[in-house]
Structures are given as structure tokens and as C-alpha cells.
Amino acid sequence: MLYLSSSDWDRQPAPRKVALAADFMRIFCTVQTMSAASLADCLDRNAADGAPFERAMACVSALSAGR
């Protein structure tokens, strides 16, 4: 996910998006309170907000702040 552009993310099939999200969470998140499917959905909903990696960080941060 670190090297994907927004258009690369958009071209991925749904199962691949969930797998990428799971890998992101395994590597970058110490507390995994968001499911990989929820993260992939968040990335799809916020497609105009930057690169997938930056959006993933924002999605996870938003969830953490909402506790």
C-alpha cells in the first residue's frame, strides 16, 4: 500500500484491497481495532483525500480518536 497511487488502489479487486489493508494493519498498527475490510471501505470512501497510505493512516487515526 505504501507505493500504490490512488488509481492503483482503485484498480484492485475487493479481495486484494482487503489483503492490502490487512498487511498495512499488521505492519503499521499496534492496536488493530479496525477490521481490514473496514479499512478498505474507508479507503474507498475517501478516495479524493490523497495517496492510499496517507488515507489509511488517517482512517486508523480517526477510529482511534473516536474511542
GIQUITA-V619883 format. One line per field, one symbol per residue. phi: phi as a letter, one per 40 degrees, with the letter a starting at -180 (. if undefined). psi: psi as a letter, one per 40 degrees, with the letter a starting at -180 (. if undefined). burial: I if it has 9 or more other C-alpha atoms within 8 Angstrom, else O. A space follows every 50 residues. Layout:
# GIQUITA-V619883
phi=???
psi=???
burial=???
This chain:
# GIQUITA-V619883
phi=.dbccccccccccdcccccccccdcccbbcbccbcccccdcccccbccch cdccccccccccccccc
psi=ddeiidddddeiiddddddddddddddehdhgehiddddddddddfdefa idddddddddddddde.
burial=OOOIOIOOIOOOOOOOIIIIIIOIIIOOOOOOOOOIOOIIOIIOOOIOOO IIIOIIOOIIOOIOOOO
